[in-house]
């Protein structure tokens, strides 16, 4: 039988009765409890043993460090004593004495420790004068440290790689004359570190030892015990010369490694013992729970059977068996009471369900109708709306918002209000940026809580301006909601046209005030002079003539402003339109034109047949008079002003035109682009009178007649203006 089949059989046995379920669960509790206790015990034992082994390994690392430091200290102190010996100092100067007693002494000298080493007596030029009988007895004159010691006399140390690849601890000690303080020679001592570490693993019962640079994974020297494994080893480190860092060439540490898995082999018998104990415990629990469950759970099993029968058949007439046991008897009576209550409530429950179903159906229909109405309103509204859910994320945007802002629905659907604010702010100009949904909400709460605006019944609306074509100006507001699904609604209204109109009004009023201020200042100045001083008759008449001229200019500006305002306000509604010939309109306009002194009447081209248009006689004559006034003002006394008639036969709609040309100062391209601006004048000297409104009035009159104005000019060659009107 497979494991899966065994588990299925155990599950079926457990589900067959409440007694079996109770027995199985009790056994599971016993198993889990025993496993937890065993696991905790084994974990504690393992942790304690492992910690102890690590501490022992760290102690052996300390012993190795002490042994290494002691060996180096012995060699260094012995070499230092020899370097300070007067015999060595004298031998540097006395070659005969050196050969007689120093050389034989060093040739047979050995350090107090049993390790491969060497010592050499060298002069400051690096020549070996005497030394131990050892390959390590070298001067190493090419070393930088040798030259430093030969010059300064201070002891220096380094690690040197020998020709056979082994590493030697090298010490340079200067021989200094006590009376002169000069360095006359160097004692060079070398210790083979490989030989020094060779016996340590066996002596300290370790798998391997090594010497490494502190803080680095690089091993300088290592030694392994005979037959020791090199895998799955634990290691401990100890820094060398902690209290005297200058005794080492650079920070060094010893590394010891050993196998700490010996205790893990002891876990198998422990685990086996715990497993046997758990098995016997489970068998005991199963036997005991099985006996107890048969006595206590049998009545409950019968009640369970009856409850299943009631649930499956819905028969509430089944008799409930009674029991003599206290708690089970109370449970049986309670179960019987419950069945009786179910019998009573079944009939009323069906009526309530029917009533609630009808109410829910009506509510759903009402909600659906209202939702459809709101969707239609949002879709048809020209204003943009954005609703946010309870988590302040975008839940809905209408089509108007997408059209106004240029967003795609996928860009902002579901984004948080902070991200939404950043996206909308990026589409705005820097001087009219979107303040953010949070700022609008805070301002709205201030108004709601009783600020000044709230007291006046006003709600704050911010204006933003979008970058891109058109520079749309939007009025932004927010409405807070208290529903569960909607936290706030942001609405945007396109007020671009209103903003443009307001700006144009402001610019117009500012320019008009400026133009009226100039003649008014002249009138005020001359009248003030006339009132405060006595002038002769000639000066007095001259000042009065200037006052009169400025008054005429003011009246002209005011009349033209009124004409322009009337034309814009009426939009042609007050025009008396009739069928007229262009020749007739021109003739009457020329007859009513007041020629400047000394100037000839305009030259009018003759035509074979009349050109008819539908136009307001007075308005068209006013436009022609403005053109004639400009032609005479901006040309010299000898230049002729000409009027000609034109017809555009190549147009889809036949047009006829009146062309007024002069040979005056003309205009540049830049001046032509601004000629229709109100109060703009090409002459900046102030010598030529005028208001700067004439061409604006001409353009308004002609365009309200369905025509257009064409302008052609060249500096120094004159200007030609053509008024094109639809022919009839």
Secondary structure as GFF3:
##gff-version 3
##sequence-region A 1 728
A	DSSP	alpha_helix	3	15	.	.	.	ID=ss1
A	DSSP	alpha_helix	18	83	.	.	.	ID=ss2
A	DSSP	alpha_helix	86	93	.	.	.	ID=ss3
A	DSSP	alpha_helix	95	97	.	.	.	ID=ss4
A	DSSP	pi_helix	98	102	.	.	.	ID=ss5
A	DSSP	alpha_helix	103	107	.	.	.	ID=ss6
A	DSSP	beta_strand	117	123	.	.	.	ID=ss7
A	DSSP	beta_strand	128	131	.	.	.	ID=ss8
A	DSSP	alpha_helix	144	152	.	.	.	ID=ss9
A	DSSP	beta_strand	156	161	.	.	.	ID=ss10
A	DSSP	beta_strand	167	176	.	.	.	ID=ss11
A	DSSP	beta_strand	183	192	.	.	.	ID=ss12
A	DSSP	alpha_helix	193	198	.	.	.	ID=ss13
A	DSSP	alpha_helix	200	203	.	.	.	ID=ss14
A	DSSP	beta_strand	208	213	.	.	.	ID=ss15
A	DSSP	beta_strand	219	224	.	.	.	ID=ss16
A	DSSP	beta_strand	234	239	.	.	.	ID=ss17
A	DSSP	three_ten_helix	245	247	.	.	.	ID=ss18
A	DSSP	beta_strand	252	258	.	.	.	ID=ss19
A	DSSP	three_ten_helix	263	266	.	.	.	ID=ss20
A	DSSP	alpha_helix	267	296	.	.	.	ID=ss21
A	DSSP	alpha_helix	298	313	.	.	.	ID=ss22
A	DSSP	alpha_helix	326	380	.	.	.	ID=ss23
A	DSSP	beta_strand	384	388	.	.	.	ID=ss24
A	DSSP	beta_strand	394	397	.	.	.	ID=ss25
A	DSSP	alpha_helix	399	405	.	.	.	ID=ss26
A	DSSP	alpha_helix	409	412	.	.	.	ID=ss27
A	DSSP	alpha_helix	417	426	.	.	.	ID=ss28
A	DSSP	three_ten_helix	430	432	.	.	.	ID=ss29
A	DSSP	alpha_helix	437	448	.	.	.	ID=ss30
A	DSSP	alpha_helix	452	455	.	.	.	ID=ss31
A	DSSP	beta_strand	462	465	.	.	.	ID=ss32
A	DSSP	beta_strand	473	480	.	.	.	ID=ss33
A	DSSP	beta_strand	488	494	.	.	.	ID=ss34
A	DSSP	alpha_helix	496	532	.	.	.	ID=ss35
A	DSSP	alpha_helix	537	570	.	.	.	ID=ss36
A	DSSP	beta_strand	577	581	.	.	.	ID=ss37
A	DSSP	alpha_helix	582	592	.	.	.	ID=ss38
A	DSSP	beta_strand	603	604	.	.	.	ID=ss39
A	DSSP	beta_strand	612	616	.	.	.	ID=ss40
A	DSSP	alpha_helix	617	633	.	.	.	ID=ss41
A	DSSP	beta_strand	642	648	.	.	.	ID=ss42
A	DSSP	beta_strand	655	661	.	.	.	ID=ss43
A	DSSP	alpha_helix	669	673	.	.	.	ID=ss44
A	DSSP	alpha_helix	694	704	.	.	.	ID=ss45
A	DSSP	beta_strand	708	714	.	.	.	ID=ss46
A	DSSP	beta_strand	718	726	.	.	.	ID=ss47
###
